[in-house]
């Protein structure tokens, strides 16, 4: 078993760190809100550290799952950052969804101090994290990925190296692009069914068994029909991710017309006060004015 640190105990990180402890690893945690780290340590029997650097000291692997580019830089760099505490030969695994730009920056900084760096964003939402069945898409040096993969297995249904550093983040962008279009299509289908006077659950039961079936339909249609939107990844975070997708698309010359449109639909949901609703709340803007 390994000596690990986990930085960031949000809705994803909290259970992910728990799976690592349950797998028998020695886990030290850090969270910006110290009380949450203390609560995790009390629940799981690990230890809370006051800074990312303190958490990283002595760790073979440091896993991180924070909010955005700035949050990631904050826990990695500076006098109290994790990179200041990591020993040469250790490995930093970033589960945050961030830009390829910051990934390249931190990969380079890690190389300078003899530390491995794997970008490993995840998909599967809060339920996937809690149940230990996340999809983990990775970029980085093959040797570093090979070392980290058995550790990530504690919370992964599938874990795969897609390519060199940054490939994991690019793959997560593909994931978010696909989800955006799927959720909008499902929202329109369910809204259409209700407008036509059909029983939405009956409709879903039938069409989910054919070509229209998807994870979103199987896991979100019931709550969408019930107007319940507290079941996963928030609209605010989705807009952050889609912004990264659209910016990167401009850089590489890719066209994302549907993604750009759905991003604006999510903006409408934010204006309705739904920034913390889950992403399936797109359906609300079809029957309400933003």
BABA-947109 format. One record per residue: x, y, z of N, C-alpha, C in turn; residue in one letter; residue number from 0. Coordinates in pm, whole numbers. Layout:
<atoms>
ATOM       nx       ny       nz      cax      cay      caz       cx       cy       cz   r     k
ATOM        X        Y        Z        X        Y        Z        X        Y        Z   A   NUM
...
</atoms>
This chain:
<atoms>
ATOM       nx       ny       nz      cax      cay      caz       cx       cy       cz   r     k
ATOM       83     -119        0        0        0        0       88      125        0   X     0
ATOM       32      235      -45      112      355      -69       79      467       29   X     1
ATOM      174      559       43      152      683      118       98      786       20   X     2
ATOM      -26      835       44      -93      922      -50     -137     1052       16   X     3
ATOM     -153     1154      -68     -220     1277      -26     -333     1304     -124   X     4
ATOM     -444     1358      -73     -554     1396     -160     -590     1540     -129   X     5
ATOM     -589     1625     -234     -612     1768     -220     -744     1806     -285   X     6
ATOM     -839     1853     -206     -968     1893     -258    -1075     1792     -224   X     7
ATOM    -1164     1828     -132    -1265     1734      -83    -1406     1784     -113   X     8
ATOM    -1430     1813     -240    -1564     1851     -284    -1650     1727     -302   X     9
ATOM    -1758     1742     -380    -1850     1629     -397    -1783     1510     -466   X    10
ATOM    -1677     1535     -541    -1603     1426     -606    -1486     1380     -519   X    11
ATOM    -1405     1474     -473    -1285     1438     -401    -1308     1368     -269   X    12
ATOM    -1412     1409     -197    -1439     1351      -65    -1456     1198      -75   X    13
ATOM    -1547     1147     -161    -1560     1002     -171    -1440      935     -239   X    14
ATOM    -1375     1003     -334    -1259      942     -399    -1149      916     -297   X    15
ATOM    -1123     1014     -211    -1023      994     -105    -1065      881      -13   X    16
ATOM    -1194      871       12    -1244      762       96    -1218      626       37   X    17
ATOM    -1232      613      -94    -1204      485     -159    -1056      448     -147   X    18
ATOM     -969      547     -155     -826      521     -140     -795      470        0   X    19
ATOM     -857      529      101     -837      483      238     -892      342      256   X    20
ATOM    -1009      317      199    -1071      185      210     -989       78      142   X    21
ATOM     -912      118       40     -826       23      -31     -699       -9       49   X    22
ATOM     -682       57      162     -569       26      249     -454      123      244   X    23
ATOM     -466      229      165     -359      327      155     -359      419      276   X    24
ATOM     -243      474      305     -229      575      410     -255      711      346   X    25
ATOM     -364      777      383     -409      897      312     -408     1019      404   X    26
ATOM     -342     1125      356     -347     1256      421     -426     1348      330   X    27
ATOM     -518     1425      386     -603     1509      303     -583     1657      334   X    28
ATOM     -610     1738      233     -611     1883      249     -734     1938      180   X    29
ATOM     -799     2035      242     -910     2105      180     -902     2252      220   X    30
ATOM     -941     2340      129     -935     2483      157    -1015     2518      282   X    31
ATOM    -1131     2453      298    -1207     2465      423    -1160     2355      515   X    32
ATOM    -1081     2392      614    -1015     2293      699    -1112     2202      771   X    33
ATOM    -1229     2253      807    -1326     2173      880    -1369     2050      800   X    34
ATOM    -1373     2064      669    -1413     1951      586    -1305     1843      586   X    35
ATOM    -1179     1885      586    -1069     1788      594    -1070     1717      728   X    36
ATOM    -1098     1791      834    -1105     1729      966    -1221     1630      973   X    37
ATOM    -1333     1665      913    -1448     1575      912    -1416     1447      836   X    38
ATOM    -1346     1463      722    -1308     1344      644    -1216     1255      727   X    39
ATOM    -1118     1314      792    -1023     1237      872    -1093     1163      986   X    40
ATOM    -1191     1229     1046    -1265     1163     1154    -1348     1048     1101   X    41
ATOM    -1406     1066      982    -1491      962      925    -1411      842      876   X    42
ATOM    -1296      870      813    -1223      763      745    -1097      717      818   X    43
ATOM    -1058      792      918     -941      749      993     -808      794      937   X    44
ATOM     -809      886      843     -685      940      789     -640     1060      869   X    45
ATOM     -563     1146      805     -511     1264      873     -530     1386      786   X    46
ATOM     -565     1499      847     -581     1625      775     -454     1708      790   X    47
ATOM     -415     1776      682     -297     1862      682     -338     2007      664   X    48
ATOM     -261     2101      719     -300     2243      711     -272     2309      578   X    49
ATOM     -180     2253      499     -146     2311      368     -124     2198      267   X    50
ATOM     -132     2230      137     -100     2128       37       43     2076       53   X    51
ATOM      135     2164       88      274     2121      107      285     2019      220   X    52
ATOM      220     2046      331      225     1955      444      163     1820      408   X    53
ATOM       57     1823      329       -6     1698      287       85     1617      196   X    54
ATOM      159     1687      110      241     1620       10      372     1565       66   X    55
ATOM      417     1617      177      545     1573      232      541     1425      268   X    56
ATOM      630     1348      209      637     1205      235      545     1122      148   X    57
ATOM      463     1186       63      369     1113      -21      436     1058     -146   X    58
ATOM      400      936     -181      445      878     -309      360      931     -424   X    59
ATOM      232      952     -394      138     1006     -494       55     1114     -428   X    60
ATOM       33     1222     -501      -59     1326     -458     -170     1335     -562   X    61
ATOM     -293     1316     -520     -408     1327     -608     -477     1461     -579   X    62
ATOM     -530     1524     -682     -598     1652     -663     -728     1654     -741   X    63
ATOM     -829     1717     -681     -957     1737     -750    -1016     1867     -697   X    64
ATOM     -983     1977     -765    -1028     2109     -721    -1117     2172     -828   X    65
ATOM    -1130     2306     -827    -1231     2367     -911    -1192     2406    -1051   X    66
ATOM    -1080     2479    -1064    -1045     2535    -1194     -895     2558    -1203   X    67
ATOM     -851     2624    -1309     -708     2647    -1332     -643     2719    -1215   X    68
ATOM     -707     2827    -1168     -649     2905    -1060     -640     2824     -931   X    69
ATOM     -744     2745     -903     -742     2661     -783     -628     2559     -790   X    70
ATOM     -608     2504     -908     -503     2403     -924     -366     2465     -905   X    71
ATOM     -343     2579     -967     -215     2648     -947     -193     2678     -799   X    72
ATOM     -299     2720     -730     -287     2759     -590     -242     2644     -501   X    73
ATOM     -290     2523     -529     -250     2410     -444     -118     2348     -486   X    74
ATOM      -73     2380     -608       53     2322     -657      174     2410     -631   X    75
ATOM      158     2540     -652      273     2629     -658      285     2715     -533   X    76
ATOM      398     2778     -518      422     2867     -405      480     2794     -286   X    77
ATOM      510     2872     -184      578     2818      -66      497     2710        5   X    78
ATOM      364     2723        5      281     2625       73      218     2526      -23   X    79
ATOM      257     2531     -151      201     2442     -252      258     2301     -246   X    80
ATOM      185     2209     -305      224     2068     -299      360     2042     -362   X    81
ATOM      393     2114     -471      520     2088     -538      639     2117     -445   X    82
ATOM      620     2207     -348      729     2238     -254      751     2125     -155   X    83
ATOM      651     2038     -139      664     1929      -44      695     1795     -106   X    84
ATOM      679     1785     -237      699     1657     -304      847     1623     -319   X    85
ATOM      881     1499     -297     1017     1452     -317     1034     1406     -461   X    86
ATOM     1155     1416     -512     1185     1365     -647     1146     1218     -654   X    87
ATOM     1084     1180     -765     1041     1042     -783      897     1017     -747   X    88
ATOM      833     1115     -684      690     1102     -652      608     1141     -775   X    89
ATOM      476     1133     -763      389     1157     -879      266     1236     -837   X    90
ATOM      233     1338     -916      114     1420     -894        9     1380     -997   X    91
ATOM     -111     1346     -950     -220     1304    -1038     -333     1405    -1026   X    92
ATOM     -364     1473    -1134     -464     1579    -1131     -596     1531    -1189   X    93
ATOM     -698     1522    -1103     -832     1481    -1147     -922     1600    -1178   X    94
ATOM     -871     1722    -1166     -950     1841    -1196     -971     1854    -1347   X    95
ATOM    -1086     1906    -1387    -1105     1941    -1527    -1055     2084    -1546   X    96
ATOM     -944     2095    -1617     -880     2225    -1637     -839     2240    -1783   X    97
ATOM     -780     2354    -1816     -735     2377    -1953     -608     2297    -1982   X    98
ATOM     -587     2269    -2109     -463     2203    -2149     -343     2294    -2122   X    99
ATOM     -368     2425    -2121     -259     2521    -2097     -200     2506    -1957   X   100
ATOM     -286     2499    -1855     -234     2485    -1719     -175     2346    -1698   X   101
ATOM     -228     2247    -1766     -170     2113    -1758      -28     2114    -1812   X   102
ATOM       -7     2178    -1925      127     2186    -1983      222     2261    -1889   X   103
ATOM      173     2368    -1830      254     2447    -1737      299     2363    -1617   X   104
ATOM      205     2293    -1556      237     2217    -1435      316     2090    -1466   X   105
ATOM      290     2030    -1581      371     1916    -1624      517     1958    -1635   X   106
ATOM      540     2075    -1695      677     2125    -1709      741     2156    -1575   X   107
ATOM      665     2217    -1484      719     2248    -1351      753     2120    -1275   X   108
ATOM      666     2020    -1289      691     1892    -1221      819     1827    -1274   X   109
ATOM      836     1832    -1404      957     1775    -1465     1082     1840    -1408   X   110
ATOM     1076     1970    -1388     1193     2043    -1338     1237     1994    -1201   X   111
ATOM     1144     1947    -1120     1180     1902     -985     1181     1749     -974   X   112
ATOM     1176     1681    -1087     1186     1536    -1087     1062     1463    -1040   X   113
ATOM      945     1526    -1060      818     1468    -1016      734     1433    -1139   X   114
ATOM      668     1318    -1136      579     1280    -1244      449     1359    -1237   X   115
ATOM      384     1376    -1351      257     1449    -1354      165     1381    -1454   X   116
ATOM       48     1338    -1405      -52     1273    -1489     -180     1356    -1484   X   117
ATOM     -229     1401    -1600     -359     1465    -1603     -463     1356    -1619   X   118
ATOM     -559     1353    -1525     -651     1240    -1516     -792     1285    -1480   X   119
ATOM     -856     1372    -1561     -993     1414    -1530    -1087     1294    -1532   X   120
ATOM    -1199     1310    -1463    -1291     1197    -1445    -1430     1232    -1496   X   121
ATOM    -1507     1128    -1523    -1647     1143    -1560    -1726     1036    -1486   X   122
ATOM    -1850     1070    -1453    -1935      978    -1379    -2013     1047    -1270   X   123
ATOM    -1979     1174    -1244    -2054     1253    -1150    -2038     1209    -1006   X   124
ATOM    -2116     1272     -920    -2109     1244     -777    -2139     1098     -748   X   125
ATOM    -2239     1043     -815    -2274      902     -792    -2158      810     -831   X   126
ATOM    -2092      842     -942    -1978      761     -984    -1865      766     -885   X   127
ATOM    -1842      884     -827    -1737      898     -726    -1774      821     -600   X   128
ATOM    -1898      833     -556    -1941      765     -434    -1937      614     -450   X   129
ATOM    -1970      564     -568    -1974      420     -591    -1842      363     -643   X   130
ATOM    -1744      449     -666    -1613      403     -712    -1613      350     -853   X   131
ATOM    -1695      412     -942    -1706      362    -1079    -1686      475    -1180   X   132
ATOM    -1588      558    -1157    -1559      669    -1247    -1487      623    -1373   X   133
ATOM    -1504      698    -1480    -1421      684    -1599    -1307      784    -1585   X   134
ATOM    -1184      736    -1593    -1067      820    -1575     -988      823    -1704   X   135
ATOM     -972      942    -1761     -904      958    -1890     -773     1031    -1867   X   136
ATOM     -663      969    -1910     -532     1015    -1863     -438     1056    -1975   X   137
ATOM     -353     1152    -1942     -243     1192    -2027     -117     1201    -1943   X   138
ATOM       -4     1177    -2006      122     1184    -1933      219     1078    -1978   X   139
ATOM      337     1077    -1918      439      979    -1953      389      839    -1920   X   140
ATOM      418      745    -2006      369      608    -1990      413      547    -1857   X   141
ATOM      539      569    -1819      589      510    -1696      515      566    -1574   X   142
ATOM      487      695    -1575      417      755    -1462      272      707    -1455   X   143
ATOM      209      695    -1571       73      642    -1573       70      500    -1519   X   144
ATOM      166      419    -1561      169      279    -1517      183      269    -1365   X   145
ATOM      256      363    -1305      269      364    -1160      138      406    -1093   X   146
ATOM       70      503    -1152      -49      561    -1089     -176      480    -1112   X   147
ATOM     -182      406    -1219     -306      337    -1255     -357      243    -1145   X   148
ATOM     -271      163    -1080     -324       78     -972     -380      156     -854   X   149
ATOM     -330      277     -832     -384      360     -725     -523      411     -763   X   150
ATOM     -536      460     -886     -664      513     -934     -771      405     -945   X   151
ATOM     -730      280     -952     -826      170     -963     -924      166     -846   X   152
ATOM     -889      230     -735     -976      231     -617    -1111      297     -645   X   153
ATOM    -1116      390     -743    -1243      458     -770    -1277      459     -919   X   154
ATOM    -1217      370     -997    -1237      372    -1142    -1311      248    -1192   X   155
ATOM    -1407      272    -1280    -1464      162    -1357    -1371      131    -1475   X   156
ATOM    -1320      238    -1536    -1222      226    -1642    -1120      337    -1625   X   157
ATOM     -995      305    -1646     -887      404    -1637     -795      377    -1756   X   158
ATOM     -774      478    -1839     -696      455    -1961     -608      574    -1994   X   159
ATOM     -487      546    -2034     -398      651    -2086     -430      672    -2233   X   160
ATOM     -465      796    -2267     -502      829    -2404     -380      874    -2484   X   161
ATOM     -283      937    -2417     -165      985    -2488      -76     1065    -2395   X   162
ATOM        7     1149    -2454      101     1229    -2377       30     1334    -2292   X   163
ATOM      107     1410    -2216       51     1510    -2126      -49     1600    -2199   X   164
ATOM     -165     1618    -2137     -272     1698    -2195     -379     1615    -2263   X   165
ATOM     -349     1490    -2299     -446     1407    -2370     -566     1375    -2283   X   166
ATOM     -545     1363    -2153     -657     1338    -2063     -756     1454    -2063   X   167
ATOM     -702     1576    -2055     -789     1694    -2055     -861     1709    -2189   X   168
ATOM     -793     1682    -2298     -858     1690    -2428     -971     1587    -2438   X   169
ATOM     -951     1469    -2381    -1054     1366    -2384    -1173     1407    -2298   X   170
ATOM    -1146     1471    -2184    -1257     1519    -2100    -1337     1625    -2174   X   171
ATOM    -1272     1706    -2257    -1345     1803    -2338    -1440     1730    -2433   X   172
ATOM    -1394     1622    -2494    -1482     1543    -2581    -1603     1493    -2503   X   173
ATOM    -1579     1450    -2380    -1686     1401    -2294    -1791     1509    -2269   X   174
ATOM    -1746     1629    -2235    -1840     1737    -2204    -1914     1785    -2329   X   175
ATOM    -1845     1785    -2441    -1909     1822    -2569    -2024     1725    -2599   X   176
ATOM    -1998     1595    -2581    -2100     1494    -2608    -2218     1507    -2511   X   177
ATOM    -2189     1530    -2385    -2295     1542    -2285    -2386     1661    -2315   X   178
ATOM    -2326     1774    -2352    -2405     1895    -2376    -2515     1870    -2478   X   179
ATOM    -2479     1811    -2590    -2578     1784    -2694    -2680     1681    -2652   X   180
ATOM    -2635     1578    -2578    -2727     1474    -2534    -2833     1528    -2437   X   181
ATOM    -2789     1609    -2341    -2884     1661    -2243    -2985     1755    -2308   X   182
ATOM    -2940     1836    -2403    -3033     1924    -2472    -3134     1842    -2553   X   183
ATOM    -3087     1739    -2622    -3178     1655    -2699    -3280     1585    -2610   X   184
ATOM    -3233     1533    -2496    -3325     1468    -2403    -3425     1567    -2346   X   185
ATOM    -3379     1688    -2314    -3469     1791    -2262    -3580     1822    -2362   X   186
ATOM    -3543     1837    -2488    -3643     1868    -2590    -3741     1753    -2608   X   187
ATOM    -3691     1628    -2603    -3778     1512    -2620    -3879     1502    -2506   X   188
ATOM    -3833     1521    -2382    -3923     1511    -2268    -4024     1625    -2267   X   189
ATOM    -3977     1746    -2299    -4068     1860    -2305    -4173     1840    -2414   X   190
ATOM    -4131     1786    -2526    -4224     1757    -2637    -4329     1655    -2593   X   191
ATOM    -4283     1550    -2524    -4376     1446    -2478    -4482     1505    -2385   X   192
ATOM    -4439     1591    -2292    -4535     1651    -2199    -4631     1746    -2271   X   193
ATOM    -4578     1823    -2367    -4664     1914    -2443    -4767     1838    -2525   X   194
ATOM    -4732     1717    -2568    -4822     1635    -2648    -4920     1556    -2562   X   195
ATOM    -4910     1570    -2430    -5002     1500    -2341    -4966     1354    -2318   X   196
ATOM    -4843     1317    -2346    -4800     1179    -2326    -4746     1159    -2186   X   197
ATOM    -4746     1035    -2141    -4683     1000    -2014    -4532      990    -2037   X   198
ATOM    -4456     1083    -1979    -4313     1088    -2005    -4241      961    -1968   X   199
ATOM    -4278      899    -1857    -4210      777    -1815    -4237      662    -1911   X   200
ATOM    -4361      654    -1963    -4391      551    -2062    -4309      573    -2189   X   201
ATOM    -4299      699    -2229    -4222      732    -2349    -4076      688    -2330   X   202
ATOM    -4018      724    -2216    -3878      689    -2189    -3859      538    -2186   X   203
ATOM    -3952      467    -2123    -3938      321    -2114    -3927      258    -2252   X   204
ATOM    -4002      312    -2346    -4001      255    -2482    -3878      300    -2560   X   205
ATOM    -3856      431    -2567    -3749      479    -2655    -3609      451    -2599   X   206
ATOM    -3599      431    -2468    -3467      403    -2411    -3413      268    -2454   X   207
ATOM    -3503      180    -2501    -3461       47    -2545    -3415       45    -2691   X   208
ATOM    -3427      160    -2757    -3385      169    -2896    -3266      261    -2913   X   209
ATOM    -3254      319    -3031    -3138      400    -3064    -3130      529    -2983   X   210
ATOM    -3239      571    -2920    -3238      694    -2843    -3179      677    -2703   X   211
ATOM    -3160      554    -2662    -3112      528    -2527    -2975      587    -2499   X   212
ATOM    -2954      633    -2373    -2826      689    -2332    -2817      684    -2181   X   213
ATOM    -2696      708    -2129    -2679      716    -1983    -2764      828    -1928   X   214
ATOM    -2770      941    -1997    -2848     1054    -1948    -2995     1016    -1937   X   215
ATOM    -3047      944    -2036    -3187      904    -2033    -3214      807    -1919   X   216
ATOM    -3125      710    -1902    -3145      609    -1798    -3134      666    -1658   X   217
ATOM    -3046      766    -1639    -3016      815    -1505    -3078      949    -1470   X   218
ATOM    -3127     1023    -1568    -3177     1157    -1539    -3320     1184    -1584   X   219
ATOM    -3378     1098    -1666    -3511     1130    -1720    -3617     1138    -1610   X   220
ATOM    -3615     1047    -1513    -3716     1050    -1407    -3711     1179    -1327   X   221
ATOM    -3590     1220    -1291    -3578     1342    -1210    -3608     1466    -1294   X   222
ATOM    -3576     1462    -1422    -3611     1574    -1509    -3762     1589    -1517   X   223
ATOM    -3832     1478    -1533    -3978     1484    -1539    -4038     1533    -1408   X   224
ATOM    -3969     1502    -1298    -4018     1542    -1166    -3972     1682    -1127   X   225
ATOM    -3888     1745    -1210    -3838     1879    -1178    -3740     1880    -1063   X   226
ATOM    -3662     1774    -1051    -3563     1762     -943    -3424     1771    -1004   X   227
ATOM    -3346     1868     -958    -3217     1895    -1022    -3103     1905     -921   X   228
ATOM    -3105     1817     -824    -3001     1816     -721    -2924     1686     -725   X   229
ATOM    -2896     1637     -843    -2842     1503     -856    -2709     1494     -929   X   230
ATOM    -2627     1596     -917    -2497     1580     -981    -2430     1711    -1018   X   231
ATOM    -2356     1705    -1125    -2267     1810    -1171    -2343     1940    -1198   X   232
ATOM    -2299     2049    -1137    -2372     2176    -1141    -2354     2251    -1272   X   233
ATOM    -2456     2329    -1306    -2454     2412    -1426    -2333     2506    -1426   X   234
ATOM    -2302     2565    -1312    -2188     2657    -1306    -2059     2588    -1350   X   235
ATOM    -2041     2465    -1306    -1919     2391    -1342    -1923     2347    -1489   X   236
ATOM    -2043     2314    -1537    -2054     2276    -1678    -2018     2393    -1768   X   237
ATOM    -2061     2514    -1731    -2026     2630    -1812    -1874     2655    -1809   X   238
ATOM    -1813     2632    -1695    -1667     2643    -1687    -1603     2546    -1785   X   239
ATOM    -1650     2422    -1785    -1593     2321    -1874    -1619     2352    -2020   X   240
ATOM    -1740     2395    -2052    -1771     2426    -2192    -1692     2546    -2240   X   241
ATOM    -1664     2639    -2149    -1578     2751    -2186    -1439     2704    -2227   X   242
ATOM    -1386     2606    -2153    -1257     2547    -2189    -1266     2480    -2326   X   243
ATOM    -1375     2407    -2349    -1393     2339    -2478    -1395     2439    -2593   X   244
ATOM    -1471     2545    -2578    -1486     2643    -2686    -1356     2719    -2711   X   245
ATOM    -1284     2752    -2604    -1156     2820    -2620    -1055     2730    -2692   X   246
ATOM    -1053     2603    -2652     -960     2509    -2715     -998     2484    -2860   X   247
ATOM    -1127     2478    -2889    -1172     2458    -3026    -1122     2570    -3117   X   248
ATOM    -1125     2693    -3067    -1073     2806    -3144     -924     2788    -3171   X   249
ATOM     -852     2736    -3073     -707     2720    -3086     -669     2611    -3186   X   250
ATOM     -748     2504    -3191     -712     2391    -3278     -790     2389    -3409   X   251
ATOM     -882     2482    -3426     -957     2490    -3551    -1071     2392    -3561   X   252
ATOM    -1128     2353    -3447    -1243     2263    -3447    -1373     2342    -3439   X   253
ATOM    -1479     2289    -3495    -1608     2356    -3497    -1701     2294    -3394   X   254
ATOM    -1759     2377    -3306    -1849     2328    -3201    -1978     2410    -3199   X   255
ATOM    -2055     2409    -3308    -2174     2494    -3313    -2281     2455    -3211   X   256
ATOM    -2305     2326    -3192    -2407     2282    -3096    -2361     2312    -2953   X   257
ATOM    -2234     2286    -2926    -2180     2313    -2792    -2191     2460    -2757   X   258
ATOM    -2160     2547    -2852    -2170     2691    -2828    -2314     2731    -2799   X   259
ATOM    -2409     2670    -2869    -2550     2702    -2847    -2595     2654    -2709   X   260
ATOM    -2559     2531    -2674    -2601     2476    -2545    -2536     2553    -2430   X   261
ATOM    -2414     2601    -2450    -2350     2684    -2348    -2436     2807    -2318   X   262
ATOM    -2494     2867    -2421    -2581     2982    -2400    -2712     2942    -2333   X   263
ATOM    -2759     2821    -2361    -2878     2772    -2292    -2850     2756    -2142   X   264
ATOM    -2731     2706    -2109    -2694     2694    -1968    -2682     2834    -1904   X   265
ATOM    -2641     2931    -1982    -2637     3068    -1931    -2778     3114    -1895   X   266
ATOM    -2877     3075    -1976    -3016     3107    -1945    -3056     3045    -1811   X   267
ATOM    -3015     2920    -1788    -3048     2852    -1663    -2985     2926    -1544   X   268
ATOM    -2862     2972    -1562    -2799     3050    -1456    -2880     3176    -1424   X   269
ATOM    -2930     3243    -1528    -3010     3364    -1508    -3140     3333    -1434   X   270
ATOM    -3186     3209    -1445    -3306     3166    -1375    -3277     3130    -1229   X   271
ATOM    -3151     3141    -1191    -3113     3105    -1054    -3070     2961    -1039   X   272
ATOM    -3042     2894    -1151    -3011     2752    -1147    -2865     2717    -1159   X   273
ATOM    -2777     2806    -1119    -2635     2778    -1133    -2589     2655    -1058   X   274
ATOM    -2656     2621     -946    -2619     2503     -868    -2706     2383     -898   X   275
ATOM    -2805     2399     -988    -2881     2283    -1032    -2790     2193    -1114   X   276
ATOM    -2826     2065    -1125    -2745     1977    -1208    -2771     2004    -1356   X   277
ATOM    -2688     1946    -1440    -2690     1981    -1583    -2819     1940    -1653   X   278
ATOM    -2895     1847    -1596    -3020     1808    -1660    -3126     1916    -1652   X   279
ATOM    -3098     2023    -1576    -3194     2133    -1562    -3212     2213    -1690   X   280
ATOM    -3143     2179    -1795    -3167     2244    -1925    -3315     2241    -1963   X   281
ATOM    -3386     2139    -1918    -3526     2127    -1954    -3609     2244    -1902   X   282
ATOM    -3564     2309    -1795    -3644     2417    -1735    -3660     2536    -1828   X   283
ATOM    -3561     2565    -1911    -3569     2684    -1995    -3666     2664    -2112   X   284
ATOM    -3712     2540    -2136    -3805     2515    -2246    -3948     2552    -2207   X   285
ATOM    -3974     2559    -2079    -4111     2592    -2036    -4117     2721    -1955   X   286
ATOM    -4001     2783    -1929    -3998     2907    -1855    -3913     3010    -1929   X   287
ATOM    -3945     3134    -1908    -3863     3239    -1966    -3742     3261    -1877   X   288
ATOM    -3620     3271    -1937    -3500     3294    -1855    -3502     3432    -1792   X   289
</atoms>
